[in-house]
Amino acid sequence: MNASIIRSVSIGLAIVLLAPTAWAQTEEDVLGFSSLSHGSSARSLGMAGAFGALGADPSAAVINPAGMALYSTSEFSITPSFDVQRADAKHYGFNGTGTDHRFYFNNLLVQFAARGDAGSKWTNFSFGISYDRLASNHWERQVESKGVNSSIAQAFAAEANGTPYGMVDSILPYSAGLAWLAYAIDPLDTNGFTYTSAIPSGSLVDQTHTISSAGNVRSWNLFFAASCMDELFIGGSIGIHGVRNERITTHVETTLDEDLPLEKLTYKENLLTTGTGFDIKLGAVMRAGDAARFGLAFHSPIWLSLTDGYTTEMSTAFRDNGDRFNYESPEGNFNYRARTPLRVVASGAVIVGKVGAISADYEFADFRHMRLNHATGEVGAYDFSEENGIIKERFRVQHHLRVGTEWRIASKVYLRGGVGYWPDPYIDEDPRGGEALMRYTGGIGYRTQRWSLDFAGLHGSRTAGYYQYNPNFIEPTTETLKETRVFVTFSYRP
């Protein structure tokens, strides 16, 4: 074995160790953990979540925990929800649509209120626990493209270039190795370790790309808040987060040139991400007379410890001799860490006597500070320097705005409405970017001294883009993602 082969084998062995990382964890994954909605009751959702200065609502535990001190009594509440999510995709001028729906519990609150000692400036205390679903990842996304002059097999051939002949399957077992075994790529120069696709460049194929995802990001929040002279309210919370996301991606190609031996190939990726994490929130709310309130809250990054489990599969079918091949990768497993950006939430509200309120929240988050890192205690592990470099270059500062209002229209009936704005996280030059997420909300509630029942609805829409495989070989797929949600909250105050 000559020196060049020894060098190539050494590089290949390094790729074996790093390939699961390169395949499974990207800057888009940590973006998903950072793009979270605040947990919400139907009352808060009806006002687009603009509740940072109003308080006395379950959403305060995850927006500004100081607002929990505005409760004057203990409260138990529960919020079931129903979602319908639709993805409209476009690729090479062809359209595709997928929908999914889900029933789940969005929020649960157990809150205890206590009065301070007589004569003390600390007049009220609040403590308890809340549960919130911060992200729902149930999507069905599909697009069929006709006559595309690109193939995923060409991307696999480029990936295999430089890999020793006959070792592609062991060095790249989750991607190009499967294409090698299934004859989707072939050797071009066995001495130079170059490869060619069984679907030549420029050949036309019909493609179907499907992404089925499920799972959520959720948190349990332990909070404590206190009121000083009923004018200054301070509070904090510790959030314990859980992650479970499943994603199945299936890419199917059928060649249109009947002279080509390869007729059809299918590449399938299965990914399951699980993990836990925590964050800390601190906040303050101040009354400015009876008509105005101002709030400020700091959210630490969410520190997550994650595990990816994954497999891939490749199948091919040939015209000339009817051969069919199907190969599955070994089961892969990789542990790593992720960190979301720090956030600052500034809030203001105007109280119109006992008739109504207008409230606004501004949220700052610098998505350039998202990070991926190796698991704790792993010496010499993959350092994610490339992915973190892309994060710093391709993402930008976020300025989120939520505005809502509530008005009493009868003695015990309240009407609500709001709008929220979340800009696209990618820089303008990134083709994955799109239009901002806009959410429009409305709701109605009935409130007595002991109990209340609230209803709210939400409709949101944004555009985004992604690459089905290596962007050097294909144009991005653009999507319009739409969500419709219905919330119901029942609250009881003993």
N, C-alpha and C positions, 0 to 999 in steps of 0.2 A: 504494500500500500504506500503510494508516494505521499510527499509532504502536503500537496494540495488536497488530496482526499482526506488525510488526517485532519487538516484544518477544517474542511467542510463538515466532517463528522463531529468535530468538537462544537462547531456552531450549531449543528443539528441537534446535539444533545441538549444544548442550552435552550433551543426552541422547544424541545419536548417539555422542559420544565416551565417555560413561560407561555406556551401556546394557550392553556386554559385561561390565563389572565387576559391575553390579547383578545381572545374570542368573546369572553363573557362579560368583562367589566369595561365600560367606556364612560366618557364624559356624559353621555345621554342617560346612563343609569343614575348617576348622582344628581342629575337634573330632576329626574323623577322623584327622588327623595326630598328635594328642595322645593318643588312646586306643590305645596300643600295648602289646603283650605283650612280655615279655622273651624273647629268643631262648633256646632250651632244648634240652638233651639229653633223652633218655628218662628218665635217672635224675632229673634236676632236675624234669621235668614230673611224674613219679610222686609227687613231694613237693610238688606245686602251685607249684613255682618258689621255694620257701622255702630258698634256698641262699646268702643273703648272707653268713652267718657260717661256713658249712661249707667253701666253696671247693673247689679241686682238681676242678673240673668246668667244661666249656665255658661254661655259663651265667654263671659268675663274671665273664667279660669284660664283660657288659652289666648285671649287677646290682651287683657290687662287685669291681672289677678286682684289689684286693688279694688276693682269694682265689686268684688264679692262682699266687701265690707258695707256696701250700700243696702244689703239685705237687712231688714228689721226683724224678720222671723226666719225660722228654719224652713227648709223646703226640700221636697223630693220631686223629681221630674223625670220623664222618660220621653224620648223622641224617636219613633219609628219613621222610616223614610222609604220612598220608592223612586228608583232612578230609571230613566230610559236614555241610553247613549247611542248616538248615531255618528258614523264616520263616512263622509263622502270623499272618495279619493279620485285623483286624476293622474294618469301616467301615459306619456306619449299621445296625448289627446283622447285617451279612452277613460271612461268613468266606471267607478265601482262603489257600491254602498253596502255597509254592514251595520246591524243594530244589535244591541244587547239590553237587557233590563234586569233589575235586581231589587229585592226587598231586603232591608237590613235595619239595624238599630244604629242611629247616628249619634245619639247623645243620651247619657244617663247622669243624673246629679243626685248626690246625697250631701246636703249642706246643713250645718248647724250654726245657729246664731246665738250669741250670748251678750248680755248687757254688762258693761263695766261696773266697777264699784262706785257707789254714790260718792260724788265729789271728785272723782278721777277725771282727768282730761281724756282718757281713753274710754270712749262712750260705748263702743260696740265692737264685737269680735265675730269673725266668721271662719269656719274651718270645715273641711270635708274632702270628698273625692268626686271626681267626674270622669266619665269615659267619653271619648270623642273619636269618630272616624275622620281622619284628616285627608285621606285620598281613597278613591274607589277606582280600581284599574280593570273594570269589566268592559272590554271592548271587543267587537268583532269587526275586523278591517280587511277588505278584499278589493283587489283591482285586477282586471283582465286586460292585457295589452296585446294588440295584434300586430304582427309584422315588425317586431323590434329587431334592430340590427346589432344586438348585443346578447351575450350569454354569460351566465354565471360560471360556466366552464372556462371561459377565457380568464376570469378573475382567479379561478383555482390554478390555472396553468401559470399565471404570473406569480402567484404565491409560492408555487413549487419550485420556481427557477432558483438555482443555486443549491438545491437539496440533492444529495447523492442519489444516483440512480438505484432503484430498488429499495430505498429506505424512506420513500415519501409516506407510506402508510404508517410507519412507526414514528416518524418525526412530526408529521402533521395529521394525527389520527382523527381530528374533529372536522376537518375541512378538505384540503387538497388530497389528503391520504385516501379519503373515501372516493373522491373522483378518480384517483389513480386505480384503485381496486375495481371500480365499476366501469373502467375504460372510457370515462368522460374526458380524461386527458391522457396524452401519450408522450413518450420521450421524443424530443426533437434532435438533441445532440447529447449522446450519453457521455461524452468526454467533458462537455461544457456544462453538464447538468441543466439543460434547458428543456422546456416542455411546450407542447402545443395542445390546443383545445380540439376535441373531436367535433366541435361546432366552429368552423373557421370564422375569423373576423369578417364581419359584413354579411354573414348568412342571416336570413330572417327567421325569427322564431315567434311563436305565440307564447305569452307568459301569463301565468296566474300566480299572484302573490297574496297569501292570506296570513294574517296575524290574529290569533285568538289569545286574549289575555284575561286574567282573573286575579283577584287578590285585593289587598288594601294596606294602608298604613294607619295605625290606630294608636291611641295613647290613653293611659290612666294618669290623672293629674291630682296630686296631693297639694292642697292649697291652704294658706292661712292669710287672713287680712284683718286689719284693725282700723278703726275710725278715731281720729283725734278731734274732739269737740264738734263732731259731725261736719267738719269743714275740710279736713285733710284725711285722705284715705290711702293707706299703703298696704301692699300685699306681695306675696310671692308664691310660686308653685314649682313643684318638681314633676316633670313629665316622664313617665316610663313608656317607651314606644315599642311597638311590635310591628314587624314587617313580614308579609307573606305575599309574594307575587309569582304568578305562573305565566309563562308565555310560550306558545307554540307557533313557530313560523314555518310555513310550508311554501316552497317555491317550485313551480312546475313549468317546464319548457317543452314545447313541441316544435320540431324543426319543420319548415315549409318546403325545403328542398328535398324532394324524394330521392335524389341521387346520393344524399348523405346516408351513411350506414346508421348513425345514431338518430333514432326517431323521437325519443322522449327521455327526459331526466327529471327526477324529483329530489330535492334536497330539503330535509326537515331538521329543524332545531327545536329542542325541548329544554327550557330553562326554568328552574325553580329557585327563587331567592327568598331566604328566610333570615331573620335576625332580630336583634333587640338594640335599644339605645336609650338615651336620656337627654333631657335638656332642663334648663332653669329659666324661669321668667320672673322678673321683678317689675313692679309698677307703682305709680302714684296717680291719684285723682284728686283734684282740688275744686271746691265749690267757689264760684265768684258771685256771691249773692245767691238769690233764689233762681235766677234766670239763666245762669251759665255754668258749665263745668268744663274742665280741661284735664286731659290725661296724658301720661307719658309712660311707656313701657319698653323694657329691654328684654329681648329673647336671645338667649345664648345659642350658639350652633347646636344642632342635634348631633351627638356623637353616636355613630352606629357601628355595631359589629355584625357582619353579614357573612352568609355562606351561600355560594352558588352551587347547585347541583345541575348537571347538564349532560345531554347526550345529543348526537346528531345521526342522521341516516341518509344514505344516498341510494337511489335505484335508477337503473337505466334499462331501456328497451331498444333493440336494434332491428332494422328492417331486413337486412340482407339474409340473415340466418335465423332470425327469430329469437336470438339470445336475450336473456333477461338476467340482470344482476342486481343484488340488493345487499348492502353492507351497513352494519351499525357500528358506531364508535363504542369504545369502553365508556363506562360511567365516570364522569369527571366530577371533581369536588374541589372547591377553592374557598378559602377563608380570607377575608379582607375587611378593611374599615372604610367608612365614608363620613364626611363632615359637611353639613349644610352651612349656609352663611348665617352670620349674626343678623338680627333684625331689630329695628327701632320703630315703634308705633306711636305716633302723636295723634291725639284725638281732641275733638271739641264738640260741645252740644249746647243748644239753646232750648231751654224749657219754657214753654208757653203756658204758665199756670198749671192747671190740671186738665188742660185741653189737648196739648200735643207737645211734640219735640222734633227738632231737626238735629241730626248728628252726622259727623264726618270723621273718618279715620284715614290717616296717611301712613303708609308703611314703606320703610327703606330697607333694601337688602342688596348687597353687592354679590352677585352670582359669580364674579371672578374669584371669590374666596372659597368656593366649593373645593373639596379635596377628596381624593382616593388615596389609600395607604395600605401597606401590608398589615397582616394580622399582628397583634401584640406578641412579642417574644420571638418572632421569626427573623433570624439573623441572615443577612445576605439575600433576602427575598426580593421579589420584583418591587420596584419603588414607584411605579406609576408616573415617572417623570414626564413621559410623553403625553399621557392623558391629562395630567395637571397643567402642562404647558398649553395644551389645547384649550383647557378651561379658561386660563388667563387671557388667551388671545381671542376666543370666539364668543364669550359671554359678556354681559354688561351689567351695569348698575340698574336695579329695578326700583321704580316708584309706583307703588300701588295706591289706589284711591277708592274708598267706599263711602257712599253718601246715602243716608236713609232718613225716613220721616215716619212718625206715628201720630195719629189723631183720634181722639175719642169722638165717635159719631152718635153714641147713645150712652146711657148711664154706665153700662158695663161692656160696651162693644168698642173695639179699636180697629182702625184700618191702617195698613202699613204699605210702604213702597220703598224701593231703593234701586241703586245701580252701582256696579263695581267695575273697576278697570285694572287689568293686569297686563302690562306691555309684554311683547315677545322677548324672551331672554337672550336670543342670539343677536349678534351684531348685524348691521344691515347687509354686510357683504357675504354673510353665510347663507347659502341656498336653502338650508333647513329652516330658516326663519320664516315668519308669517305675520299675520295681523294679530293685534292684541286680543286677549280674552276679555269679552264683555259679558257681564251677567246682569239680567234684569229680574227684579224680584217683586213680589207683592204678597200680602197676607191679611188675615183678619183674626181677631181674638176676642174671647169672652172671659172676663175676669171678675171673680168675687173675692171676698176676704179670705176664704179658705182654699179655693181651687181656681184653676184657669185652664182653658182649652184654646189652643192656637193652631191655625192652619197657615201654611205658606207654600208658595211655588216659586220655582226658579227656572229661567231659560238662559243658557250660556252658549257662546259660540266663539271659536278661534280657528285660525288656520296655522298649519305647520307643514314641515317637510321631512322626509327621511330618504335614505338610500337603501334599496333592496339588497345591494351588495357593493363591492368596491367602487367608489365614486369615479375612479378613472375609467370605468367601463360603462357606466349607465347614468342617465339623467335622474334627478330626484323625483320621488313621488310626492305630490302635494295633497294635503288633506284639509277638509273642513270638519272639525270635531264639534258636535252639538250635544248638549246635555239638557235634559228636562228632569227636574226633581220636585217631589211633593213631600213636605214635612208635616207631621202632626205632633204636637207636644201637649202632654197632660201634666199639670203641676198640682201638687197638694202641699198646703201649709198647715201644719197641726196647730 
